[in-house]
Amino acid sequence: MRIDDVRRLDLGTFVRPADETGTGQPRVEAVHGYVVRTPAGVLLLDTGLGDAGPETEAHYRPRRVPIDAALATAGLTPDDVAVVVNCHLHFDHIGENPRFAGRPIVAQRRELATARDATQPDYTVPALVDFAGARYELLDGEAELAAGVHVVPTPGHVAGHQSVVVECADGTVVLAGQAHDTASQWSADVLAARATALGHEPPLPLPSPWMERILAFDPRRVLFAHDAAVWTP
């Protein structure tokens, strides 16, 4: 695999209301998925914005790119996808999962349990989680899906969040999902992890508990679900 074997997909946009941005202004946010041509076939990370009902539609005003059209930009069709990985199971990441009935969907066990938890009815859209033909491959932590393709838990946004690390011949790519919303937030977390090595004295920020594991892969690029910016070392 090479870095060029990792392709970003445009899956749509939504408008985050002003009371959620912290800026006093609404903000248009992108939804990205990714495809990777791995030794075990094409991997698809996330499938786009689902329909969470009229209230959510009015709140976020989403505009969707159908998965067929998104995959076509990478010269692929849904039939080419061998495995789906969801960074987590919120509605804006699993919208077209039912298109992949019968194919493995990789998720952390705790994330699927949360998505099915009747005490958290607003967590996700049940019809996009347990649809006819849904076939989950559940993980309890880190796993290697194919040679050089790792799933690594990256909790924070939700407890069951996971990211994909792709070791390529010309460098490692991290598909971070929503481990952080933006590349700048990721950069701040990296600096927190490196603060002591940089010679800084306490008090210091605490990095995410998984950051050292991600940095051990020596990533050349980190890509995000809601930010088109790319982190590089």
N, C-alpha and C positions, 0 to 999 in steps of 0.2 A: 504494500500500500504506500501511496504517496499523499502528501497534503492535498493535492488536487483531486484526490478521490473522495474528499469531504466537501459536500456542496450544501450551501444554505438554501432553504426554501422560504418564500414569502407566503405565509398562510393567512394574512389579513392584518387588520388594525382594529383598535377600539379607542374610545375617548374616555380617559380617566377623569372623573369630575373634579372640580376645583377643590372640594373639601377633602379629597384624597391625595392631592399632589404636594401639599405643603407650600405651594407657591401663590395661592390665590387665583390661579388660572387653570383651566382644564388643559390636559395634555394628551395628544394623540400618541399611542404606543403601538409598536409593531408586535406581531406574533410570528416567530420564526420556528421552523423545523429544520432538520438536517438529515441528509442521506449520506451513507458511507458504503462504498463498495469494498466489502470485507472478504477474506478468504472463504467465509461460510455463506456468502450471498449479500444482498443489499439490506442494510440496516436503516430503518427510519426512526428518528427520534422525534416524537410528538406528531400529532395529526391535525391540529388546528382548533379553531373556535367552535364549540358546540352551542346549541340553543338551550339556555338555562331557563327559559320561560319569559313571559312578557315583561315582568318587572326588571329582570336583569338586562333584557334587550333594551329597554328604555333607559336604564341606568348607564350602560356602557356603549350603546349605539355601535355594535360591531359591524364591520364589513369583512366578509369572508372571501378567501380565495379557495375554490374547490381543490381537493387533494389531487385530482387528476391533472388540473392545470398546473399546480405547483410542481408535481413530479415531472411533468412534461418539460419544464425548463431545464431539468437535469437529464433529459433523454430517457425518462423512465415512465412506467405505468404502475398502477397499484399491483398488478400481477407480478411485477419484478421484485416486489418487497418480500424478503424472506422472514424478517423478524421486525417487530415494532418494540421500541423501548419508550416508555413514558417517564419523563423526569419526575412527574407526580400526576395525580389524577384529578386535578381541578379542570373545570369545563373548558378552559381556553387551551388545554394541551391534549385533550382526548376527543375532540369534536368529531373526527371521522374514523375513530377506532372501529366502529361496526363495519366499515368497508373491508376490514382485514379479518373478518370472521374465519376461524379455523387456523389462523397463523399465530405463532407464539407472541404474546405480549408480555414483556419483561417488566416487572414491578417489584418493589420491596414488599415483603409480606405485611409489614406493619402499615404500609400505605394502603394496600387493598383493604385491610381490616378497618382502617379509618374511613375509607370511602363507603364501606358497607355498614357503618355504625349508625343505627337508627337514632341515636341520641344527638347526631350531628347532621340533621337533614339538609342544611345549607352548604355542606362541604363540597358536594359535586352533583352531577346529574346521574341518578342511578341507571337510567336507560342507556347511557354511554359507557357504563362500567360493566353491567351484567346483561349483555345483549345475546341474542341467539348466536351460538358459535364462538363466544368469547373463550379464549384458551390462554390462561395465564401461566407464565413460568415465574414462580415466586422466589425471591432471593432473601436471604437473611444476612445481608452484608455484601461484601465485595465478591465479584465473580469475573471470570474471563470467558466471554461469549464465543470468541474465536481468537486465533493467534494474534496477539497484540491489541485486542479490543476488550477493554475492561469496563465494568460497571462499578462505580465507587459511591457509597453513600455520602451525601453532602447535605445533612439535615440543617435546617435553619428556617427557610421559608415555610416548610412543613417538616414534621419529624421524619417522614418517609421519603424525602427527596433524594434523588440519585442523579449522578452525572456519568457521562461516557468519556473514557480516555482512549484515544486511538494512537497507537505507536506506529508512526510512518517511517519509511526509510530516510526521509529528509526532515524529520522532526515530529514531535508529539503534538497532537491537537486535543484539547479538552472541550467537549460539548457540555457546557456548564448548566444548561437549562436555566432555571430560575434560582440557582444557588445564590446568585446575586442578581439584582435587577439590571445593573449597569456595569460596564467595564470599569468605570471609575470606582465603584464600590468594591469590585474585585481587587483592583489595584491597591486600595487602602488596606484590604485584608491581607494581601501579600506583604505589604510593608509592615503590618503589625506582626506577622509571623517572622519577619527578618530583623525586627527592630533591635534585638539584643546583639545579633551578629553585626549590625551596622554601628554598634558602639553606643546605643542609647541606654540611659539609665531609667529605672522605674521612677514614677508610675508610667506604665505603657498600656496601650490597648490590648485586649485579648483577641487573638485571631480565632477564626473558626477552628474547631477541634480537628477537622479533616484537612486543613490547608497544607500541613506538612506532608501528608500523604500525596496530595495532588502535586506539590512542588517536587516531590521525589521523582516524578516522571519527567522532569525538566521540560515543561511545555513550551513550545514555540508559539502557539496561538491558543487563545481561549475565546470561545464563541458563546453567545447568549440567546435566550429565548425571546427577550423583549428589548434587545439593544443590538443595532447593527454594527456598533463599534467592536473592534477586535483588540483584545489585550495581547501585547507582546512583551517579552522580558526586556 
